[in-house]
Amino acid sequence: MNDLMPALYIGHGAPPLLDDPTWSGQLAAWAGDLPRPTAILIVSAHWESAPLSLSASGAPLVYDFGGFDPKYFRETYATPDASALASRIAAMMPATEPVHQHTSRGLDHGAWVPLKIMYPDGDIPVLQMSLPTHDPQRLLRLGERLRPLREEGVLIVGSGFLTHGLPFLTDWRLDATPPTWSVEFDRWAGEALARGDVDELAAFAERAPGMPYAHPTVEHLSPLFVTLGAARDAGTPGNQVIDGYWLGLSKRSLQVA
């Protein structure tokens, strides 16, 4: 390919996202504007595992949620074999970042929910990679190592949620007024992303307003740093394709060149 495939950071939502016409429409339209990927490598907030681990092609989906309509536990998303991509990634990693090829783990909802919307035909190989750490600097380096995949048409996706203070939500309507901590963190992050200020973003725990309510645990923000590391230049502002709120949480999503 003459041009690099973009890299994305997306908010993935819970399974009811599949039935949300607004957000699902935004994700579908976004995918329609992208070049067709040769494969997809997705890093989800819902797989925290070290050493770095890769999913198994053909394995059943992971239904890592509860309290939702039983229909979501019957969802399927079969995609072509991605073992060639898994081998490629394993060969790219240094000895300090060993890779474990999982034999039975499929895609979790942080991967299959948005991908069912964006690529509903399931005709693109998909591989999920675990989060081996929450250290922003190490995740930036990981994304940088993965960057050459973009030259091969691989779409690298970090899947999280820009704010994720679920324990502090008091209004669970999809169109709920976002709490102050969510608005403040979203505004801060949006401005930092617009400047390409990776150092500011990496220091979110100390510098971001709305903490720790916006991220009482950080796994939904961590995939952002893989995406930023995979950028041609991590300090170049990306295109903030989606913004707004869902359940009062920021669904701001990013595309980097």
N, C-alpha and C positions, 0 to 999 in steps of 0.2 A: 504494500500500500504506500502511496505517495505521502499521505497525511497520517498523523497519529490518530488512532481512535481516541475519543475523549475518555476521561475518567469521571465517575459520578460519585456524589454523596447524596443519598436519598433518605428521607424519612419513610419507614415502612408501615407503621400502624399495626393494629391488631387485625385478626382475620375479618372483622366487619368492614375493613377498608374495601374488600372485594365488592361490597354493595353500596359504597359511597360514590354516587355519580360524579361529584365534583372532583374529588381528589383522584379517583381512578381515571377520570377523563384527562386530568392534567398529566398523569404518569403515562397514559397511553399516547397522548399527543406528543409528549417528549420523546418517547421511544420512536415514534414515527418520523421525527426530525433527525434522528441519528443514522449514521451509516450502519448497514447491517453487520453485526459482529460475526467473526468466525467462531468465537466462543465467548463465554461470560465467566469471569472470576469474581465471586461475591464474598465479601467479608461481613458477617452479620454480628450484631450486638449479642446474639443469643448463643454463640459458641465461643466460650472462653476456655482455651485449652493450650497447655504447653507440654511438650514442644509443639511447634507449628504443625497443625494437622490438616489433612485434606479429606474431603468427603468421598464416599464410594459411589461411583456411577451405578445407576439402577437400583440403589437402595430406597426403601420406602421413605416417604416424607416423615419428618419429625413434627408431631402435634404437641408442641411445647407450650401449651396454654390450657386454660380451664375457664368454665363459667360462660361459655358461648354456645350458640345454637349447635346442636349435634351435627348439622349439615357440614360444618367446617371440618369435622373430623373425617369426613368422607371425601375431602378434596384430594385430587391427584395432580401430579405434574411430571409426566415422564419426558425426559430429554435424552438426546443422543449421548453415546459414550464419551466421557471427557478424560479418559485415562492418558491420552497423549499429552494433554495440557498438564495433568498431574506430574507426569514424568519430566516435562519441561521445567516446571516450577521447582521440583526437587533438585534438578541439575543447576538451577540458578542460585541456590542458597549456599552460603559459605558454611564451613564446619561449625561455626558459632551459632548457626540457626538451623539445627537439624530438622528434618521433615518426617512426620509420621503419616503414612498412608492408611487411613481408616478403612476397614473392610466391610463395615455395616452401617455407618451413619449416613443418612440422607440429608436433604435440605431442610432447615428449620424455617419457621414462619417468617423470620426476618429476611429470608431469601425467596421462598416460593410464593409468598403473598404478593410482593411487588412484581416479581417476574411473571406470574400468571397474568397480571394486568398489562405489563409492558410487552411481553412476548407470549401471547396466549397460545400460539400454535405449538409451543414446546419443541421447536425444531432446531434449536441452537444448543450445542453442548454447554452444560453448566457445571461448574466446580465451585464448591464452597471451601473457604479457608478459615481456620480458626483465628481468634485473637490470642496470640501467645503472651501478650503483655498489655498493660495500659499506659506504659511510658510513652508520651508523645514523640520523643526523639527517636526511640527505637522503632516506633510505628512509621515515622517519616522515612527512616532508612529502609524499612521493609518495603514501603511503597516505591522508593527509588530503585530498589533491586528489581521490582516487578515492572518497572517502566518499559523495558524493551518489548514486553508482550503487546503493548499498544501498537508497536510498529507491525505486528503480525495480525492486527485486527481484533485483538482480544479486548472486550469491554470490561474494565475494572470498576467494580461497584462497592463502595462502602455503604452499608445499610444500617442506619441507626435512628436517632430522633434528636433534633437539635436541643430540645428540652424534654426531660423525662421524669419530672417530679411526681410520679404517680401517688406516693404516700401523702402528698400535700394537696391533692385535688379534692375539692368539695362539691363540684358540679360536674356530673359525668355525662352531660349532653354533648353530642358531637359539635354543636355550635355554641358551646359555653363561652362566656366571657373569659379570656385568658387571665390568669392571676398575674399580679405585678411582677413576681420573680421570673415568670416565663417571658413576659414582654421585655423586661430589662435585659435578660440574658440574650434573647433573640436580637434585640437592637444592637447590643454590644458585638455579638458575633457577626451580624450582617455588616456592620461598619468595618470590622477587622478583615472580613473576607473581601470586602470591596477595595480595601487598601492592599490586599495580599500580605497582611501582617501575620505571618506564621508564628513568629516569636510570641506575639500577644496571645494568639489562640492557644499555643502550647502552655501558656502560663494561666490558663483559665481558672484553675483552682484558687489562685491567689488574687487574680485581677478582675475576674468577671463579676458583675453585679448579678444578684439573684442566686448566688451560690451560698450554701450547698443545696438549696431547694430545687434548683433547676436540674441538678444531677447529684442526688444523694449517693448514687453509685454511678460510675463513669462509663459503663460499657456501651451506652448508646451514643456517646460522643467519640469514643476511641476510633471507630471506623473512618471518621473524617480525616484523621492524620495519615492513614494509608492512602486515601484519595489524594491528599495534598502532596504526599511524597511521590506519588506516581505522576504528578504534573510535570510538564516539560520544564517549568520553572516554578517551584513551590511558592515563590514570592509574587507571582503574576496573578492579579485578580481573576477569578473565574466568573462564570455567568450564573447568577442566582436565579434559577429557572422557576422555582416554586417558592412561594412564601405563604403566610397566613397561619392559621391555627386549627387544630383538630383535638377535641376534648380539652381545649385550652393549652395544648402543647404545640410548640413551634414545628411546623413541617417544612421549614426553609431547606431547600435542596440546591445542590451546586453541581455545575459542570465545569471541568477544567480542561484546558488544551495541553 
